[in-house]
Amino acid sequence: MRIYNLFPNALGSMADWKERLKKIKYMNFDHVYINPFFQTGYSRNLYAPKNFYEISERICDDNSPESAEDQLRAFVNEAHRLGIGVIFEMICTHTSIDSDLVLEHPEWYQSENGQFKNYTITSSNDWAECVDVLRIDNNTDNMSTREEIWSYWEGLLLHYMDFDFDGVKIHCAFNLPEGLIDRLIKTGKQKRDNFIFLGDNLGANLGEILDLGRIGFDYLFTSFKWWNFKDVWFLDQHYKLKNNVGLISFPENYDTERIADKYDKNPNASMVLYSLAAYMNKGVLVPVGYENGSSARLDDVRIYDFNIDEESMHLEEYIREINRIKETYQIFNEETELFFLNCPNPNVLLLKKSTENESALIIANLNFSGEEKVSLENLDKLLESSLIEDISPFSLERTIPIAYEELLKPGDVKIFYTKN
């Protein structure tokens, strides 16, 4: 999956989303993921839903004679016309504090001493209380109440599947009972066996992530964003997960610091980090604005009153090329063996990917502002083949010498490929 995160607050109405699809298609993304589009509560937070069956008026085109539901269906249909799948996000852990469900089903919520409990999230390894949302008690000991709650989520999934979405991301999946997740996945797959389930595992510990990998999700997210390309914990997680679930890496997402801001709008950083995220695992994701070097952090509440496509960078062609390579070679579309090789130059990353049929050596200049030299005497031994192609971005796919030496430019990523 090559996923473009279409963040509702940053892109106006669904009519604007439809226009965006042309650009998304041009960059060779094959899926869009939309954050929650439900009617929100008083805080107007995307992640504080008031009514799951109502679509937020903030994303509706006021000039359209179509209903909100028909506008959403039209967007999904247009995406499909262009060959793009659409993923929506489902929240089963909480509602807004002023949700309709609070009045209709107060027994569905966790409470203590007669008071509803606020939902909590992890932030920088600390627990933060969300004062605008209340926690649903999906694990209640009252079995009839639990069945009501689980049936509600099951019905909600089926409701939005009827909009012809291609998949769903389950928000904070690690905070949900395994039985509920298993039920949702089985219900969705029974209705449509190619329906995709993404589990939101960001903020979970390794044990929780491993549990999610065994439940039946098609994809989980990696911690590539926070990896320093040296510590072995990333490899440890990769090998523990890769045989059970597809993995999605990203250089940034809607909830993190933006790469353009972190590296002072240096396009080389954005190029290298997207390349590595795309080639590392089966899936890759970036949020809206990445291709333009947007430094505005995406916000769950704020409506952007400026153009998210600030013109500090023009990475559309580069991303298009990276996605083309990812699409063309099977080795970049599955979970593989990963080997990180020692390099005499600490600013150069050497990554080997290997499957039964293919091998690839990825060489990346991690110095985003300066040139770095790399010398490899025995490429044939590294790749166990003497027939090696250069399939680097914008290369002419030329055969390369066994003894390889090059001065890498800032932002350079080389890919040497062979069939085993």
Order of alpha helices (4+ residues) and beta strands (2+ residues): beta-alpha-beta-beta-beta-alpha-beta-beta-alpha-beta-beta-beta-beta-alpha-beta-alpha-beta-alpha-beta-alpha-beta-alpha-alpha-beta-alpha-beta-beta-beta-beta-alpha-beta-beta-beta
